[in-house]
């Protein structure tokens, strides 16, 4: 780390040495010596750039990355043509005084706000107003200090916006050299949109979480009424202890199976829509687009509920109520001097073993689907391998998990006692959606339907569809 005195040479009244009069191409300037500024400087140094920090107190600004220089604000601005602004908006006032030194420079605004709509204008627009002679580019603000210092940047996408094409190109070259993917969002008027990106809280998870919470709440109260309230009202028994484990272990697989079916239902609806329209070139409705974009999140939530079901199933035999019931049954058989005869036609044994086998196999495939959805794993697979696992094995997982539910209640639905207050058991309700999905998928696999759908997805259109499409496009514009 070097100070301005260590640079050598005489410093003029404005803090600029003659040697610093012209910017050096691979020298980048950073204003801000906090966590973000230090992390960005470290990453730039590792990439091969030379870095100079501009500071109010060059001799006492704290530890900086090894190999970086530190100068006064004016000297640092004069030495580099591209300046990264890593300070908060409320500290931008010093830049107004530096406007003569920042004339013709490219200023990259990395700032974010704590909440939306705090200020009447975007931070980057405010910065452009303070320094009208500079070219302000908003970008890289979606990168955190931790990601810059520790996380891999390869494959990550960042957004840029600005009014100068040359300025955006210069910033894009630096970002590309860092391993980032760059997406140009247009003029500086898009800065507020970019500044709002980091303030979003799991935007892709909103719809899946709402569905999961809604299904969980519905089936929780449904099971509560059937398993606890019914026993208390009709039989005078207090079974409230079942809420924590028994009721939850019915709730988790129910929600999991429905969420898994909802992962594949939008793809089937899209195929039916393409068959109906006779083309693949017309956009899907917005609700279907949003649904298809969150299928990964739906699948991961379904896997989470399935995992909870497995854990709860393992602890059920060690519960007090389960052990008490088993001991009481053994004692009753000893008193009566007789035992429960084995089912010699093996019907119950076959049903129980098949139930467990399907559950174990379905959970294994569930885990496989979840692992391949991770970017680090999915990136190692070819397109055909990924499609085979997520589509072919995905439907197989849905089929096995649905069969797991059918085997569980294969003969229970015939008993009138299971329809408490004339309501069907929860497992019967949860089988409706996956059964519909599997039946529709089976229909789409029929040779005549599959052949037509394949042709449409390869670009074939029904007669007249192209004209209709062109007319719709012309009307839209």
C-alpha positions as CSV (number, residue, x, y, z in Angstrom):
1,X,0.0,0.0,0.0
2,X,1.4,3.4,-1.0
3,X,0.5,6.9,0.0
4,X,0.7,10.0,-2.1
5,X,4.0,10.8,-0.6
6,X,5.4,7.4,-1.5
7,X,4.5,8.0,-5.2
8,X,7.4,10.5,-5.4
9,X,7.4,13.8,-7.3
10,X,6.1,17.1,-6.4
11,X,2.3,17.5,-5.6
12,X,0.6,20.6,-6.8
13,X,-2.0,22.8,-5.2
14,X,-4.8,20.5,-6.3
15,X,-3.1,17.3,-5.1
16,X,-2.2,16.1,-8.6
17,X,1.3,15.3,-9.7
18,X,2.4,15.8,-13.3
19,X,2.9,12.1,-13.8
20,X,-0.8,11.6,-12.9
21,X,-2.1,14.0,-15.5
22,X,-3.1,11.3,-17.9
23,X,-5.1,8.1,-16.9
24,X,-3.5,4.7,-17.2
25,X,-5.6,2.1,-19.0
26,X,-5.3,-0.8,-16.6
27,X,-5.5,1.4,-13.5
28,X,-8.9,1.5,-11.8
29,X,-10.0,3.8,-9.1
30,X,-12.2,3.0,-6.1
31,X,-13.9,5.5,-3.9
32,X,-14.8,3.8,-0.6
33,X,-12.6,1.8,1.7
34,X,-15.3,-0.2,3.4
35,X,-16.1,-3.9,3.0
36,X,-17.4,-3.5,-0.5
37,X,-14.6,-1.3,-1.7
38,X,-11.9,-3.6,-0.2
39,X,-13.5,-6.7,-1.6
40,X,-13.9,-5.2,-5.1
41,X,-10.3,-4.0,-5.0
42,X,-9.1,-7.5,-4.0
43,X,-11.0,-9.1,-6.8
44,X,-9.7,-6.6,-9.4
45,X,-6.1,-7.1,-8.3
46,X,-6.5,-10.9,-8.6
47,X,-7.8,-10.4,-12.1
48,X,-4.8,-8.4,-13.2
49,X,-5.9,-4.8,-12.8
50,X,-4.0,-2.2,-10.8
51,X,-6.1,-0.4,-8.2
52,X,-5.9,3.0,-6.6
53,X,-8.1,4.1,-3.7
54,X,-9.3,7.6,-3.3
55,X,-9.6,8.6,0.4
56,X,-10.1,11.7,2.6
57,X,-7.3,10.4,4.8
58,X,-4.8,8.6,2.6
59,X,-2.4,8.0,5.5
60,X,-4.9,6.5,7.9
61,X,-7.7,4.8,5.9
62,X,-7.2,1.4,7.4
63,X,-5.9,-1.9,5.8
64,X,-6.4,-2.3,2.1
65,X,-5.6,-5.2,-0.3
66,X,-1.9,-5.8,-0.8
67,X,-0.7,-4.1,-4.0
68,X,-3.2,-1.3,-4.0
69,X,-2.3,2.4,-3.9
70,X,-4.1,5.0,-1.9
71,X,-4.2,8.7,-2.9
72,X,-6.3,11.7,-2.2
73,X,-9.7,11.9,-3.9
74,X,-8.4,14.3,-6.6
75,X,-5.2,12.5,-7.3
76,X,-6.9,9.1,-7.6
77,X,-9.5,10.5,-9.9
78,X,-6.9,12.0,-12.2
79,X,-4.9,8.8,-12.4
80,X,-7.7,6.5,-13.7
81,X,-10.4,6.8,-16.3
82,X,-12.9,4.5,-14.6
83,X,-14.0,5.1,-11.0
84,X,-16.0,2.8,-8.8
85,X,-18.2,4.6,-6.3
86,X,-18.5,2.3,-3.3
87,X,-20.0,4.8,-0.8
88,X,-23.6,5.4,0.3
89,X,-25.7,8.1,-1.3
90,X,-25.7,10.3,1.8
91,X,-21.9,10.7,1.4
92,X,-22.0,11.8,-2.3
93,X,-21.5,15.4,-1.5
94,X,-17.7,15.3,-1.8
95,X,-18.1,14.2,-5.4
96,X,-19.6,17.6,-6.3
97,X,-16.4,19.3,-5.2
98,X,-14.4,16.8,-7.4
99,X,-16.5,17.5,-10.5
100,X,-13.6,19.2,-12.4
101,X,-11.3,16.2,-11.7
102,X,-14.0,13.8,-12.8
103,X,-14.7,15.5,-16.1
104,X,-14.9,12.8,-18.8
105,X,-14.5,9.9,-16.4
106,X,-16.7,6.8,-16.2
107,X,-18.3,6.6,-12.7
108,X,-19.7,3.2,-11.8
109,X,-22.4,3.5,-9.1
110,X,-22.6,0.4,-6.9
111,X,-24.8,1.9,-4.2
112,X,-28.0,0.4,-2.8
113,X,-30.7,1.7,-0.4
114,X,-32.1,0.1,2.7
115,X,-35.7,0.4,1.4
116,X,-37.5,1.3,-1.8
117,X,-38.6,4.8,-2.7
118,X,-36.6,6.5,0.0
119,X,-35.4,9.2,-2.4
120,X,-37.3,10.9,-5.2
121,X,-34.7,9.9,-7.8
122,X,-32.4,6.9,-8.3
123,X,-28.9,7.2,-6.7
124,X,-27.2,7.0,-10.1
125,X,-29.4,9.8,-11.5
126,X,-28.5,11.9,-8.4
127,X,-24.8,11.2,-9.0
128,X,-25.1,12.2,-12.6
129,X,-26.7,15.5,-11.5
130,X,-23.8,16.1,-9.1
131,X,-21.1,15.4,-11.7
132,X,-22.7,16.3,-15.1
133,X,-19.4,16.1,-16.9
134,X,-18.9,12.4,-16.1
135,X,-20.5,9.3,-17.6
136,X,-22.4,7.5,-14.9
137,X,-23.1,3.8,-15.2
138,X,-25.3,1.9,-12.7
139,X,-24.1,-1.7,-12.3
140,X,-22.5,-4.4,-10.2
141,X,-24.8,-3.4,-7.3
142,X,-26.2,-6.9,-7.0
143,X,-22.8,-8.2,-5.9
144,X,-22.2,-8.3,-2.1
145,X,-18.9,-7.9,-0.4
146,X,-18.9,-11.5,0.6
147,X,-19.5,-12.7,-3.0
148,X,-16.7,-10.5,-4.3
149,X,-14.2,-11.8,-1.7
150,X,-15.1,-15.4,-1.3
151,X,-17.8,-16.6,-3.8
152,X,-17.2,-17.8,-7.4
153,X,-18.2,-15.1,-9.9
154,X,-18.2,-17.3,-13.0
155,X,-21.7,-17.5,-14.5
156,X,-23.2,-14.8,-12.3
157,X,-25.1,-12.2,-14.2
158,X,-25.0,-8.5,-13.5
159,X,-27.0,-5.6,-15.0
160,X,-25.7,-2.3,-16.4
161,X,-27.5,0.9,-17.4
162,X,-26.3,4.2,-18.5
163,X,-26.7,6.9,-21.2
164,X,-23.2,6.5,-22.8
165,X,-22.6,3.4,-24.9
166,X,-18.8,3.8,-24.6
167,X,-19.0,4.0,-20.8
168,X,-21.2,0.9,-20.5
169,X,-18.8,-0.9,-22.8
170,X,-15.8,-0.1,-20.6
171,X,-17.6,-1.3,-17.5
172,X,-18.8,-4.4,-19.3
173,X,-15.2,-5.3,-20.3
174,X,-14.2,-5.1,-16.6
175,X,-17.2,-7.2,-15.5
176,X,-16.5,-9.8,-18.2
177,X,-12.9,-10.0,-17.2
178,X,-14.1,-10.8,-13.7
179,X,-16.0,-13.7,-15.1
180,X,-19.5,-12.1,-14.9
181,X,-22.2,-12.2,-17.4
182,X,-23.5,-8.7,-18.4
183,X,-27.0,-7.7,-19.4
184,X,-27.6,-4.1,-20.7
185,X,-30.8,-2.7,-19.3
186,X,-30.7,0.5,-21.4
187,X,-30.5,4.1,-20.3
188,X,-29.8,5.5,-16.8
189,X,-33.6,5.8,-16.3
190,X,-33.5,2.1,-15.5
191,X,-31.3,2.7,-12.5
192,X,-34.1,2.7,-10.0
193,X,-35.1,-0.8,-11.2
194,X,-31.6,-2.0,-10.8
195,X,-31.4,-0.5,-7.3
196,X,-34.5,-2.3,-6.3
197,X,-33.2,-5.8,-7.3
198,X,-31.1,-6.3,-4.1
199,X,-34.1,-5.3,-2.0
200,X,-36.3,-8.2,-3.3
201,X,-36.7,-11.1,-0.9
202,X,-36.7,-14.4,-2.7
203,X,-38.8,-13.2,-5.6
204,X,-38.8,-16.6,-7.3
205,X,-40.0,-18.2,-4.1
206,X,-43.1,-16.1,-3.5
207,X,-45.6,-18.1,-5.5
208,X,-44.3,-21.5,-4.3
209,X,-44.2,-20.4,-0.7
210,X,-47.8,-19.0,-0.9
211,X,-48.9,-22.3,-2.4
212,X,-47.1,-24.3,0.3
213,X,-48.4,-22.2,3.1
214,X,-51.9,-22.2,1.8
215,X,-51.9,-26.0,1.4
216,X,-50.3,-26.5,4.8
217,X,-52.9,-24.3,6.5
218,X,-55.9,-25.9,4.7
219,X,-54.9,-29.5,5.4
220,X,-53.8,-28.7,9.0
221,X,-57.2,-27.4,9.9
222,X,-58.9,-30.2,7.9
223,X,-56.9,-32.9,9.8
224,X,-57.5,-31.1,13.0
225,X,-61.2,-31.2,12.6
226,X,-61.2,-34.8,11.5
227,X,-58.7,-36.3,13.9
228,X,-59.0,-34.2,17.1
229,X,-62.3,-32.1,17.1
230,X,-64.4,-35.1,15.9
231,X,-63.0,-37.4,18.6
232,X,-63.7,-34.8,21.3
233,X,-67.2,-33.9,20.1
234,X,-68.5,-37.3,19.0
235,X,-66.6,-39.6,21.4
236,X,-65.6,-37.4,24.3
237,X,-61.9,-38.3,23.9
238,X,-59.0,-35.8,24.1
239,X,-56.6,-36.6,21.3
240,X,-54.9,-33.2,21.2
241,X,-51.5,-34.8,21.7
242,X,-51.7,-36.1,18.2
243,X,-51.3,-32.6,16.7
244,X,-47.5,-32.5,17.1
245,X,-46.6,-35.8,15.5
246,X,-49.4,-37.9,14.1
247,X,-51.3,-35.1,12.5
248,X,-48.1,-33.5,11.2
249,X,-47.0,-36.9,9.7
250,X,-50.3,-36.9,7.7
251,X,-49.9,-33.3,6.7
252,X,-46.3,-33.4,5.3
253,X,-46.8,-36.2,2.7
254,X,-50.1,-34.7,1.7
255,X,-48.6,-31.3,0.9
256,X,-45.5,-32.9,-0.6
257,X,-47.4,-35.0,-3.1
258,X,-49.6,-32.1,-4.3
259,X,-46.6,-29.8,-4.7
260,X,-44.8,-32.5,-6.7
261,X,-47.8,-32.8,-9.0
262,X,-47.9,-29.0,-9.4
263,X,-44.4,-29.1,-10.7
264,X,-45.5,-31.1,-13.8
265,X,-49.0,-29.8,-14.3
266,X,-48.0,-26.5,-16.0
267,X,-45.9,-28.4,-18.6
268,X,-48.9,-30.5,-19.4
269,X,-51.2,-27.5,-19.7
270,X,-48.6,-25.8,-21.9
271,X,-48.6,-28.9,-24.2
272,X,-52.4,-28.9,-24.4
273,X,-52.3,-25.2,-25.2
274,X,-49.8,-25.8,-28.0
275,X,-51.9,-28.6,-29.4
276,X,-55.0,-26.4,-29.3
277,X,-53.3,-23.4,-31.0
278,X,-51.3,-25.6,-33.4
279,X,-48.2,-23.5,-32.9
280,X,-45.4,-22.9,-30.4
281,X,-44.8,-19.3,-31.4
282,X,-47.6,-17.7,-29.4
283,X,-46.8,-16.8,-25.8
284,X,-48.4,-18.6,-22.9
285,X,-50.7,-16.6,-20.5
286,X,-48.8,-14.7,-17.8
287,X,-50.1,-16.9,-15.0
288,X,-48.8,-20.0,-16.8
289,X,-45.4,-18.4,-17.5
290,X,-45.0,-17.5,-13.8
291,X,-46.1,-21.0,-12.8
292,X,-43.5,-22.7,-15.2
293,X,-40.7,-20.4,-14.0
294,X,-41.2,-21.5,-10.3
295,X,-41.3,-25.3,-10.9
296,X,-37.8,-25.8,-9.4
297,X,-38.8,-24.0,-6.2
298,X,-42.0,-26.1,-6.0
299,X,-40.0,-29.3,-6.4
300,X,-37.5,-28.3,-3.6
301,X,-40.4,-27.4,-1.2
302,X,-42.0,-30.8,-2.0
303,X,-38.7,-32.5,-1.2
304,X,-38.5,-30.6,2.1
305,X,-42.0,-31.8,3.1
306,X,-41.1,-35.3,2.0
307,X,-37.9,-35.2,4.1
308,X,-40.0,-34.1,7.2
309,X,-42.4,-37.0,6.5
310,X,-39.5,-39.5,6.6
311,X,-38.1,-38.1,9.8
312,X,-41.5,-38.1,11.5
313,X,-42.1,-41.7,10.3
314,X,-38.9,-42.8,12.0
315,X,-39.8,-41.4,15.4
316,X,-43.4,-42.6,15.5
317,X,-42.6,-46.1,17.0
318,X,-40.7,-44.5,19.9
319,X,-43.5,-42.2,21.0
320,X,-45.1,-42.8,24.4
321,X,-48.6,-43.4,22.9
322,X,-47.3,-45.9,20.3
323,X,-45.3,-47.9,23.0
324,X,-48.2,-47.8,25.4
325,X,-50.6,-49.1,22.7
326,X,-48.2,-51.9,21.8
327,X,-47.6,-53.0,25.4
328,X,-51.3,-52.9,26.2
329,X,-52.0,-55.1,23.2
330,X,-49.4,-57.7,24.3
331,X,-50.8,-57.6,27.9
332,X,-54.4,-58.2,26.6
333,X,-53.2,-61.1,24.5
334,X,-51.5,-62.6,27.5
335,X,-54.6,-62.2,29.7
336,X,-56.8,-63.8,27.1
337,X,-54.1,-66.5,26.4
338,X,-54.4,-66.0,22.7
339,X,-52.5,-64.1,19.9
340,X,-53.6,-62.3,16.8
341,X,-53.3,-64.8,13.9
342,X,-51.1,-64.1,11.0
343,X,-52.7,-63.1,7.8
344,X,-52.1,-66.4,6.0
345,X,-53.1,-65.2,2.6
346,X,-50.4,-62.5,3.0
347,X,-52.7,-59.7,1.9
348,X,-51.8,-57.4,4.8
349,X,-48.1,-58.4,4.7
350,X,-47.9,-57.7,1.0
351,X,-49.7,-54.3,1.4
352,X,-47.5,-53.2,4.2
353,X,-44.3,-54.2,2.5
354,X,-45.3,-52.7,-0.8
355,X,-46.3,-49.5,1.0
356,X,-42.8,-49.2,2.6
357,X,-41.0,-50.2,-0.6
358,X,-42.8,-47.5,-2.7
359,X,-42.1,-44.9,0.0
360,X,-38.4,-45.7,0.1
361,X,-38.0,-45.8,-3.7
362,X,-40.0,-42.6,-4.2
363,X,-37.9,-40.7,-1.6
364,X,-34.7,-41.9,-3.2
365,X,-35.8,-40.6,-6.6
366,X,-37.0,-37.4,-4.9
367,X,-33.5,-36.9,-3.5
368,X,-32.0,-37.5,-7.0
369,X,-34.3,-34.9,-8.5
370,X,-33.3,-32.4,-5.8
371,X,-29.6,-33.0,-6.3
372,X,-29.7,-32.5,-10.1
373,X,-31.5,-29.2,-9.6
374,X,-28.4,-27.8,-7.9
375,X,-26.4,-25.6,-10.4
376,X,-23.1,-27.4,-9.4
377,X,-24.6,-30.8,-10.3
378,X,-26.9,-29.8,-13.2
379,X,-24.0,-28.0,-14.8
380,X,-22.1,-31.2,-15.2
381,X,-24.9,-32.9,-17.1
382,X,-25.7,-32.6,-20.7
383,X,-29.0,-31.2,-21.9
384,X,-30.3,-34.7,-22.7
385,X,-29.2,-36.1,-19.3
386,X,-30.7,-33.2,-17.4
387,X,-34.0,-33.6,-19.3
388,X,-34.1,-37.3,-18.8
389,X,-33.7,-37.0,-15.0
390,X,-36.0,-34.0,-14.5
391,X,-38.7,-35.2,-16.9
392,X,-38.6,-39.0,-17.3
393,X,-37.5,-39.8,-13.8
394,X,-39.6,-36.9,-12.5
395,X,-42.8,-38.5,-13.8
396,X,-41.6,-41.9,-12.5
397,X,-41.2,-40.3,-9.0
398,X,-44.7,-38.8,-9.2
399,X,-46.1,-42.2,-10.2
400,X,-44.3,-44.1,-7.4
401,X,-45.3,-41.5,-4.8
402,X,-48.9,-41.6,-6.0
403,X,-48.9,-45.4,-5.8
404,X,-47.5,-45.1,-2.3
405,X,-50.7,-43.2,-1.4
406,X,-53.0,-45.6,-3.2
407,X,-51.5,-48.6,-1.5
408,X,-51.9,-46.9,1.9
409,X,-55.6,-46.5,1.4
410,X,-56.3,-49.3,-1.0
411,X,-59.2,-50.8,1.0
412,X,-59.7,-48.1,3.7
413,X,-62.0,-46.0,1.5
414,X,-64.6,-48.8,1.7
415,X,-65.0,-48.4,5.4
416,X,-67.8,-46.0,6.4
417,X,-66.0,-45.1,9.6
418,X,-63.3,-43.2,7.7
419,X,-65.7,-40.6,6.5
420,X,-65.9,-38.6,9.7
421,X,-68.7,-36.0,9.4
422,X,-69.0,-37.2,5.8
423,X,-65.6,-35.9,4.9
424,X,-63.0,-38.1,3.0
425,X,-59.6,-38.7,4.5
426,X,-56.8,-36.3,3.6
427,X,-54.9,-38.9,1.6
428,X,-57.8,-39.3,-0.8
429,X,-57.9,-35.5,-1.4
430,X,-54.1,-35.4,-2.0
431,X,-54.4,-38.1,-4.7
432,X,-56.7,-36.1,-6.9
433,X,-54.1,-33.7,-8.5
434,X,-51.3,-36.2,-9.1
435,X,-53.8,-38.7,-10.6
436,X,-55.1,-36.0,-13.0
437,X,-51.5,-35.1,-14.0
438,X,-50.6,-38.8,-14.6
439,X,-53.8,-39.4,-16.7
440,X,-53.2,-36.3,-18.8
441,X,-49.5,-37.3,-19.3
442,X,-50.6,-40.7,-20.4
443,X,-52.9,-39.2,-23.0
444,X,-50.1,-37.0,-24.3
445,X,-48.0,-40.1,-24.7
446,X,-50.4,-41.6,-27.1
447,X,-48.7,-42.0,-30.5
448,X,-51.1,-39.8,-32.4
449,X,-50.9,-37.0,-29.8
450,X,-47.2,-37.3,-29.2
451,X,-46.4,-37.1,-32.9
452,X,-48.4,-34.0,-33.4
453,X,-46.9,-32.3,-30.3
454,X,-43.4,-33.2,-31.4
455,X,-44.0,-31.6,-34.9
456,X,-45.3,-28.5,-33.3
457,X,-42.3,-28.1,-31.0
458,X,-40.0,-28.6,-34.1
459,X,-41.6,-25.6,-35.8
460,X,-44.6,-27.0,-37.6
461,X,-47.7,-24.8,-37.6
462,X,-51.3,-25.5,-38.5
463,X,-52.5,-23.8,-41.7
464,X,-53.5,-20.2,-41.0
465,X,-51.7,-20.1,-37.7
466,X,-48.7,-18.0,-39.0
467,X,-51.1,-15.4,-40.4
468,X,-52.9,-15.2,-37.1
469,X,-49.6,-14.9,-35.3
470,X,-48.5,-12.0,-37.6
471,X,-51.8,-10.3,-37.1
472,X,-51.5,-10.6,-33.3
473,X,-48.0,-9.2,-33.4
474,X,-49.1,-6.3,-35.6
475,X,-52.0,-5.6,-33.3
476,X,-49.8,-5.7,-30.2
477,X,-47.4,-3.1,-31.6
